[in-house]
Structure formats: structure tokens, C-alpha cells
Amino acid sequence: MTSKNISITEDVYNKLLKIKRKDESFSELFLRLLEIQNVRLDKCFGAWNLSEEEEKEIWKDITQRSGRNWKKPNMVK
């Protein structure tokens, strides 16, 4: 396996050190963090069964706070 040297600030190193597991190399840490990046929100849809009232309240809050007219996605129930 080849290796590459990278330069990071001490602040970044210390933050990475805090989230690195005991038995984990920095390469494994980076791979784990990159995997987390690939988690897509749409894979979580349907995880929470909302009542119609809850759904209306959430969408009302989203549109009021943002000032934008969001399009509600088609949810499969």
C-alpha cells in the first residue's frame, strides 16, 4: 500500500484526534468520515410516521421561517 503525507494545522489534528477511535488509524478515520458524507437524507424518508396535522405544522413552520415557497416532496405512505 502506498502512502501520502498531508499537512494539517495543529488545531485540525487535535480535532481529528478527539473523534478518532482508539483502535483506528487516521486513514480508517478519514474513510469513516467520508462514508458519513455519503449518507443521503432521502434514505431517511418514512422513518418517522407523521400524522397529517404534524406534517402540516412542520411544512407551515418551514415556509414561514425561510420566507420561501418550498415544494413539498411526494411522500409515499
C-alpha positions as a Markdown table, in Angstrom:
| # | Residue | x | y | z |
|---|---|---|---|---|
| 1 | Met | 0.0 | 0.0 | 0.0 |
| 2 | Thr | 1.3 | 3.4 | -0.9 |
| 3 | Ser | 1.1 | 6.3 | 1.5 |
| 4 | Lys | 1.0 | 10.1 | 1.1 |
| 5 | Asn | 1.9 | 12.8 | 3.5 |
| 6 | Ile | -0.5 | 15.6 | 4.1 |
| 7 | Ser | -0.1 | 18.8 | 6.1 |
| 8 | Ile | -2.8 | 19.9 | 8.5 |
| 9 | Thr | -2.8 | 22.5 | 11.2 |
| 10 | Glu | -2.3 | 21.5 | 14.8 |
| 11 | Asp | -5.9 | 22.6 | 15.5 |
| 12 | Val | -7.3 | 20.3 | 12.9 |
| 13 | Tyr | -5.1 | 17.5 | 14.1 |
| 14 | Asn | -6.4 | 17.9 | 17.7 |
| 15 | Lys | -10.0 | 17.9 | 16.5 |
| 16 | Leu | -9.4 | 14.7 | 14.5 |
| 17 | Leu | -7.6 | 13.1 | 17.4 |
| 18 | Lys | -10.7 | 13.7 | 19.6 |
| 19 | Ile | -13.0 | 11.8 | 17.2 |
| 20 | Lys | -10.5 | 9.1 | 16.3 |
| 21 | Arg | -11.3 | 5.7 | 17.9 |
| 22 | Lys | -8.6 | 4.0 | 20.0 |
| 23 | Asp | -8.0 | 1.1 | 17.6 |
| 24 | Glu | -8.4 | 3.3 | 14.4 |
| 25 | Ser | -5.7 | 4.6 | 12.2 |
| 26 | Phe | -6.1 | 8.1 | 10.7 |
| 27 | Ser | -6.6 | 6.5 | 7.3 |
| 28 | Glu | -9.5 | 4.5 | 8.8 |
| 29 | Leu | -10.9 | 7.7 | 10.4 |
| 30 | Phe | -10.8 | 9.5 | 7.1 |
| 31 | Leu | -12.6 | 6.6 | 5.4 |
| 32 | Arg | -15.3 | 6.6 | 8.1 |
| 33 | Leu | -15.8 | 10.3 | 7.8 |
| 34 | Leu | -16.1 | 10.0 | 4.0 |
| 35 | Glu | -18.7 | 7.3 | 4.4 |
| 36 | Ile | -20.7 | 9.5 | 6.6 |
| 37 | Gln | -20.7 | 12.2 | 3.8 |
| 38 | Asn | -22.4 | 9.7 | 1.5 |
| 39 | Val | -25.5 | 9.3 | 3.8 |
| 40 | Arg | -28.4 | 10.8 | 1.9 |
| 41 | Leu | -31.3 | 12.4 | 3.6 |
| 42 | Asp | -33.8 | 10.8 | 1.2 |
| 43 | Lys | -32.9 | 7.4 | 2.6 |
| 44 | Cys | -34.3 | 8.5 | 5.9 |
| 45 | Phe | -37.8 | 9.4 | 4.5 |
| 46 | Gly | -40.5 | 7.4 | 6.1 |
| 47 | Ala | -38.5 | 6.8 | 9.2 |
| 48 | Trp | -41.0 | 8.9 | 11.2 |
| 49 | Asn | -44.7 | 8.3 | 10.8 |
| 50 | Leu | -46.3 | 11.8 | 11.0 |
| 51 | Ser | -49.9 | 12.5 | 11.4 |
| 52 | Glu | -51.4 | 14.8 | 8.8 |
| 53 | Glu | -51.6 | 17.5 | 11.5 |
| 54 | Glu | -47.9 | 17.1 | 12.4 |
| 55 | Glu | -46.9 | 17.2 | 8.7 |
| 56 | Lys | -48.9 | 20.4 | 8.1 |
| 57 | Glu | -47.4 | 22.1 | 11.1 |
| 58 | Ile | -43.8 | 21.2 | 10.0 |
| 59 | Trp | -44.4 | 22.5 | 6.5 |
| 60 | Lys | -46.0 | 25.6 | 7.8 |
| 61 | Asp | -43.0 | 26.3 | 10.0 |
| 62 | Ile | -40.5 | 25.6 | 7.2 |
| 63 | Thr | -42.2 | 28.1 | 4.8 |
| 64 | Gln | -42.7 | 30.8 | 7.5 |
| 65 | Arg | -39.1 | 30.6 | 8.8 |
| 66 | Ser | -37.5 | 30.6 | 5.4 |
| 67 | Gly | -39.7 | 33.1 | 3.6 |
| 68 | Arg | -39.5 | 30.8 | 0.6 |
| 69 | Asn | -42.2 | 28.8 | -1.0 |
| 70 | Trp | -40.9 | 25.3 | -0.7 |
| 71 | Lys | -42.3 | 22.4 | -2.8 |
| 72 | Lys | -43.3 | 19.5 | -0.6 |
| 73 | Pro | -41.9 | 16.2 | -1.9 |
| 74 | Asn | -44.3 | 13.4 | -2.8 |
| 75 | Met | -44.3 | 11.2 | 0.2 |
| 76 | Val | -45.2 | 7.5 | -0.2 |
| 77 | Lys | -47.4 | 6.4 | 2.7 |
